[in-house]
Amino acid sequence: MGILGSGGDECYVCGKEIDSDDCIEKDGEKFCCEKCEEKFEEEQVEEDEICQFC
C-alpha cells in the first residue's frame, strides 16, 4: 500500500490479482475491467461486485 516505484502493484479482476500495468484505478482501488469482461464472455466467472463496479 503506497509503495512508490514498484511497478508491480496488484489489482483485482473478478477477485484475481494481476499486474498493475493492466489496471484501471477507480475511487482509490485498482481494477482491470477489460480482463473481467473477457472472462464474462467466456462464462468462466460469476457476476461479482468488482465487475459491477467497473
Biopython code that builds the backbone (N, CA, C, O; Angstrom):
import numpy as np
from Bio.PDB.StructureBuilder import StructureBuilder

atoms = [
    (1, "MET", "N", (0.836, -1.203, 0.000)),
    (1, "MET", "CA", (0.000, 0.000, 0.000)),
    (1, "MET", "C", (0.871, 1.253, 0.000)),
    (1, "MET", "O", (1.548, 1.544, 0.986)),
    (2, "GLY", "N", (0.850, 1.977, -1.086)),
    (2, "GLY", "CA", (1.560, 3.240, -1.146)),
    (2, "GLY", "C", (3.041, 3.127, -1.408)),
    (2, "GLY", "O", (3.780, 4.086, -1.182)),
    (3, "ILE", "N", (3.498, 1.976, -1.880)),
    (3, "ILE", "CA", (4.912, 1.832, -2.213)),
    (3, "ILE", "C", (5.178, 2.487, -3.563)),
    (3, "ILE", "O", (4.513, 2.175, -4.551)),
    (4, "LEU", "N", (6.144, 3.389, -3.605)),
    (4, "LEU", "CA", (6.409, 4.126, -4.834)),
    (4, "LEU", "C", (7.412, 3.397, -5.712)),
    (4, "LEU", "O", (8.361, 2.795, -5.209)),
    (5, "GLY", "N", (7.205, 3.451, -7.027)),
    (5, "GLY", "CA", (8.182, 2.947, -7.978)),
    (5, "GLY", "C", (8.257, 1.434, -8.051)),
    (5, "GLY", "O", (9.197, 0.900, -8.642)),
    (6, "SER", "N", (7.303, 0.728, -7.473)),
    (6, "SER", "CA", (7.375, -0.722, -7.516)),
    (6, "SER", "C", (6.974, -1.236, -8.895)),
    (6, "SER", "O", (7.566, -2.190, -9.400)),
    (7, "GLY", "N", (5.969, -0.605, -9.504)),
    (7, "GLY", "CA", (5.518, -1.008, -10.825)),
    (7, "GLY", "C", (4.886, -2.383, -10.845)),
    (7, "GLY", "O", (4.541, -2.885, -11.915)),
    (8, "GLY", "N", (4.728, -3.002, -9.693)),
    (8, "GLY", "CA", (4.163, -4.345, -9.639)),
    (8, "GLY", "C", (2.989, -4.424, -8.683)),
    (8, "GLY", "O", (2.693, -5.486, -8.134)),
    (9, "ASP", "N", (2.321, -3.294, -8.488)),
    (9, "ASP", "CA", (1.158, -3.295, -7.603)),
    (9, "ASP", "C", (0.107, -4.258, -8.134)),
    (9, "ASP", "O", (-0.006, -4.467, -9.342)),
    (10, "GLU", "N", (-0.659, -4.840, -7.221)),
    (10, "GLU", "CA", (-1.676, -5.782, -7.640)),
    (10, "GLU", "C", (-2.993, -5.061, -7.825)),
    (10, "GLU", "O", (-3.291, -4.094, -7.123)),
    (11, "CYS", "N", (-3.779, -5.538, -8.775)),
    (11, "CYS", "CA", (-5.139, -5.039, -8.903)),
    (11, "CYS", "C", (-6.068, -6.222, -9.069)),
    (11, "CYS", "O", (-5.618, -7.348, -9.281)),
    (12, "TYR", "N", (-7.347, -5.974, -8.974)),
    (12, "TYR", "CA", (-8.299, -7.059, -8.890)),
    (12, "TYR", "C", (-9.103, -7.217, -10.175)),
    (12, "TYR", "O", (-9.614, -6.241, -10.723)),
    (13, "VAL", "N", (-9.209, -8.443, -10.644)),
    (13, "VAL", "CA", (-10.004, -8.788, -11.802)),
    (13, "VAL", "C", (-10.930, -9.910, -11.366)),
    (13, "VAL", "O", (-10.503, -11.061, -11.269)),
    (14, "CYS", "N", (-12.171, -9.596, -11.105)),
    (14, "CYS", "CA", (-13.106, -10.624, -10.653)),
    (14, "CYS", "C", (-12.505, -11.429, -9.513)),
    (14, "CYS", "O", (-12.652, -12.650, -9.464)),
    (15, "GLY", "N", (-11.834, -10.755, -8.606)),
    (15, "GLY", "CA", (-11.280, -11.414, -7.437)),
    (15, "GLY", "C", (-9.886, -11.965, -7.639)),
    (15, "GLY", "O", (-9.306, -12.521, -6.707)),
    (16, "LYS", "N", (-9.321, -11.823, -8.859)),
    (16, "LYS", "CA", (-7.971, -12.314, -9.099)),
    (16, "LYS", "C", (-7.007, -11.143, -9.187)),
    (16, "LYS", "O", (-7.402, -10.034, -9.547)),
    (17, "GLU", "N", (-5.749, -11.384, -8.860)),
    (17, "GLU", "CA", (-4.744, -10.329, -8.869)),
    (17, "GLU", "C", (-3.952, -10.370, -10.166)),
    (17, "GLU", "O", (-3.540, -11.440, -10.614)),
    (18, "ILE", "N", (-3.737, -9.187, -10.778)),
    (18, "ILE", "CA", (-2.929, -9.100, -11.988)),
    (18, "ILE", "C", (-1.955, -7.953, -11.860)),
    (18, "ILE", "O", (-2.006, -7.197, -10.890)),
    (19, "ASP", "N", (-1.071, -7.815, -12.824)),
    (19, "ASP", "CA", (-0.068, -6.754, -12.779)),
    (19, "ASP", "C", (-0.693, -5.379, -12.962)),
    (19, "ASP", "O", (-1.681, -5.231, -13.682)),
    (20, "SER", "N", (-0.120, -4.380, -12.312)),
    (20, "SER", "CA", (-0.678, -3.033, -12.308)),
    (20, "SER", "C", (-0.682, -2.401, -13.695)),
    (20, "SER", "O", (-1.417, -1.441, -13.927)),
    (21, "ASP", "N", (0.128, -2.920, -14.625)),
    (21, "ASP", "CA", (0.149, -2.364, -15.976)),
    (21, "ASP", "C", (-1.220, -2.506, -16.642)),
    (21, "ASP", "O", (-1.557, -1.745, -17.549)),
    (22, "ASP", "N", (-1.996, -3.472, -16.194)),
    (22, "ASP", "CA", (-3.308, -3.718, -16.789)),
    (22, "ASP", "C", (-4.442, -3.115, -15.967)),
    (22, "ASP", "O", (-5.615, -3.385, -16.223)),
    (23, "CYS", "N", (-4.080, -2.289, -14.970)),
    (23, "CYS", "CA", (-5.101, -1.800, -14.035)),
    (23, "CYS", "C", (-5.772, -0.513, -14.495)),
    (23, "CYS", "O", (-5.212, 0.280, -15.253)),
    (24, "ILE", "N", (-6.984, -0.341, -14.008)),
    (24, "ILE", "CA", (-7.688, 0.934, -14.074)),
    (24, "ILE", "C", (-7.992, 1.326, -12.635)),
    (24, "ILE", "O", (-8.504, 0.508, -11.871)),
    (25, "GLU", "N", (-7.687, 2.555, -12.257)),
    (25, "GLU", "CA", (-7.933, 2.949, -10.873)),
    (25, "GLU", "C", (-9.290, 3.634, -10.744)),
    (25, "GLU", "O", (-9.608, 4.562, -11.489)),
    (26, "LYS", "N", (-10.086, 3.158, -9.783)),
    (26, "LYS", "CA", (-11.402, 3.725, -9.525)),
    (26, "LYS", "C", (-11.537, 3.958, -8.031)),
    (26, "LYS", "O", (-11.379, 3.028, -7.240)),
    (27, "ASP", "N", (-11.826, 5.187, -7.639)),
    (27, "ASP", "CA", (-12.062, 5.512, -6.234)),
    (27, "ASP", "C", (-10.955, 4.981, -5.332)),
    (27, "ASP", "O", (-11.221, 4.498, -4.232)),
    (28, "GLY", "N", (-9.701, 5.073, -5.806)),
    (28, "GLY", "CA", (-8.567, 4.679, -4.981)),
    (28, "GLY", "C", (-8.281, 3.192, -4.979)),
    (28, "GLY", "O", (-7.336, 2.752, -4.325)),
    (29, "GLU", "N", (-9.094, 2.384, -5.715)),
    (29, "GLU", "CA", (-8.813, 0.959, -5.835)),
    (29, "GLU", "C", (-8.549, 0.624, -7.285)),
    (29, "GLU", "O", (-9.046, 1.299, -8.186)),
    (30, "LYS", "N", (-7.769, -0.415, -7.512)),
    (30, "LYS", "CA", (-7.357, -0.742, -8.874)),
    (30, "LYS", "C", (-8.116, -1.961, -9.394)),
    (30, "LYS", "O", (-8.274, -2.968, -8.703)),
    (31, "PHE", "N", (-8.576, -1.833, -10.628)),
    (31, "PHE", "CA", (-9.320, -2.914, -11.272)),
    (31, "PHE", "C", (-8.884, -3.019, -12.725)),
    (31, "PHE", "O", (-8.284, -2.091, -13.268)),
    (32, "CYS", "N", (-9.185, -4.142, -13.348)),
    (32, "CYS", "CA", (-8.962, -4.259, -14.780)),
    (32, "CYS", "C", (-10.240, -4.757, -15.421)),
    (32, "CYS", "O", (-10.491, -5.961, -15.475)),
    (33, "CYS", "N", (-11.043, -3.832, -15.904)),
    (33, "CYS", "CA", (-12.383, -4.159, -16.378)),
    (33, "CYS", "C", (-12.354, -4.986, -17.650)),
    (33, "CYS", "O", (-13.192, -5.870, -17.832)),
    (34, "GLU", "N", (-11.399, -4.713, -18.535)),
    (34, "GLU", "CA", (-11.364, -5.439, -19.793)),
    (34, "GLU", "C", (-11.167, -6.929, -19.552)),
    (34, "GLU", "O", (-11.865, -7.756, -20.138)),
    (35, "LYS", "N", (-10.216, -7.269, -18.688)),
    (35, "LYS", "CA", (-9.963, -8.677, -18.387)),
    (35, "LYS", "C", (-11.217, -9.311, -17.795)),
    (35, "LYS", "O", (-11.547, -10.458, -18.095)),
    (36, "CYS", "N", (-11.896, -8.568, -16.970)),
    (36, "CYS", "CA", (-13.104, -9.060, -16.336)),
    (36, "CYS", "C", (-14.165, -9.355, -17.394)),
    (36, "CYS", "O", (-14.828, -10.391, -17.348)),
    (37, "GLU", "N", (-14.318, -8.435, -18.346)),
    (37, "GLU", "CA", (-15.306, -8.616, -19.393)),
    (37, "GLU", "C", (-14.968, -9.825, -20.258)),
    (37, "GLU", "O", (-15.863, -10.558, -20.680)),
    (38, "GLU", "N", (-13.671, -10.036, -20.525)),
    (38, "GLU", "CA", (-13.267, -11.191, -21.316)),
    (38, "GLU", "C", (-13.705, -12.480, -20.630)),
    (38, "GLU", "O", (-14.210, -13.401, -21.272)),
    (39, "LYS", "N", (-13.506, -12.531, -19.322)),
    (39, "LYS", "CA", (-13.902, -13.723, -18.580)),
    (39, "LYS", "C", (-15.416, -13.910, -18.621)),
    (39, "LYS", "O", (-15.899, -15.040, -18.695)),
    (40, "PHE", "N", (-16.167, -12.809, -18.572)),
    (40, "PHE", "CA", (-17.622, -12.899, -18.675)),
    (40, "PHE", "C", (-18.034, -13.504, -20.009)),
    (40, "PHE", "O", (-18.917, -14.361, -20.061)),
    (41, "GLU", "N", (-17.394, -13.057, -21.088)),
    (41, "GLU", "CA", (-17.746, -13.556, -22.416)),
    (41, "GLU", "C", (-17.517, -15.058, -22.504)),
    (41, "GLU", "O", (-18.261, -15.768, -23.182)),
    (42, "GLU", "N", (-16.485, -15.540, -21.817)),
    (42, "GLU", "CA", (-16.169, -16.959, -21.831)),
    (42, "GLU", "C", (-16.951, -17.719, -20.751)),
    (42, "GLU", "O", (-16.826, -18.937, -20.617)),
    (43, "GLU", "N", (-17.759, -16.975, -19.985)),
    (43, "GLU", "CA", (-18.594, -17.561, -18.931)),
    (43, "GLU", "C", (-17.762, -18.340, -17.924)),
    (43, "GLU", "O", (-18.190, -19.383, -17.430)),
    (44, "GLN", "N", (-16.555, -17.826, -17.617)),
    (44, "GLN", "CA", (-15.670, -18.509, -16.680)),
    (44, "GLN", "C", (-15.826, -17.987, -15.254)),
    (44, "GLN", "O", (-15.307, -18.583, -14.310)),
    (45, "VAL", "N", (-16.540, -16.878, -15.101)),
    (45, "VAL", "CA", (-16.697, -16.310, -13.771)),
    (45, "VAL", "C", (-18.152, -15.949, -13.525)),
    (45, "VAL", "O", (-18.918, -15.728, -14.462)),
    (46, "GLU", "N", (-18.517, -15.893, -12.267)),
    (46, "GLU", "CA", (-19.843, -15.436, -11.907)),
    (46, "GLU", "C", (-19.806, -13.934, -11.709)),
    (46, "GLU", "O", (-18.751, -13.356, -11.448)),
    (47, "GLU", "N", (-20.956, -13.311, -11.833)),
    (47, "GLU", "CA", (-21.041, -11.873, -11.625)),
    (47, "GLU", "C", (-20.667, -11.551, -10.188)),
    (47, "GLU", "O", (-21.117, -12.228, -9.264)),
    (48, "ASP", "N", (-19.851, -10.528, -9.991)),
    (48, "ASP", "CA", (-19.484, -10.135, -8.634)),
    (48, "ASP", "C", (-19.390, -8.624, -8.524)),
    (48, "ASP", "O", (-19.539, -7.909, -9.515)),
    (49, "GLU", "N", (-19.141, -8.141, -7.312)),
    (49, "GLU", "CA", (-19.180, -6.710, -7.046)),
    (49, "GLU", "C", (-18.135, -5.953, -7.848)),
    (49, "GLU", "O", (-18.384, -4.832, -8.292)),
    (50, "ILE", "N", (-16.949, -6.564, -8.040)),
    (50, "ILE", "CA", (-15.876, -5.875, -8.732)),
    (50, "ILE", "C", (-16.269, -5.638, -10.185)),
    (50, "ILE", "O", (-16.038, -4.556, -10.724)),
    (51, "CYS", "N", (-16.864, -6.648, -10.819)),
    (51, "CYS", "CA", (-17.274, -6.481, -12.206)),
    (51, "CYS", "C", (-18.374, -5.433, -12.320)),
    (51, "CYS", "O", (-18.363, -4.623, -13.247)),
    (52, "GLN", "N", (-19.300, -5.441, -11.409)),
    (52, "GLN", "CA", (-20.369, -4.454, -11.428)),
    (52, "GLN", "C", (-19.787, -3.057, -11.226)),
    (52, "GLN", "O", (-20.233, -2.095, -11.853)),
    (53, "PHE", "N", (-18.791, -2.950, -10.351)),
    (53, "PHE", "CA", (-18.153, -1.686, -10.046)),
    (53, "PHE", "C", (-17.528, -1.092, -11.303)),
    (53, "PHE", "O", (-17.638, 0.106, -11.562)),
    (54, "CYS", "N", (-16.872, -1.951, -12.076)),
    (54, "CYS", "CA", (-16.257, -1.476, -13.311)),
    (54, "CYS", "C", (-17.328, -1.100, -14.317)),
    (54, "CYS", "O", (-17.009, -0.675, -15.428)),
]
sb = StructureBuilder()
sb.init_structure("model")
sb.init_model(0)
sb.init_chain("A")
sb.init_seg("    ")
for serial, (resi, resn, name, xyz) in enumerate(atoms, 1):
    if name == "N":
        sb.init_residue(resn, " ", resi, " ")
    sb.init_atom(name, np.array(xyz, "f"), 0.0, 1.0, " ", f" {name:<3s}", serial, name[0])
structure = sb.get_structure()
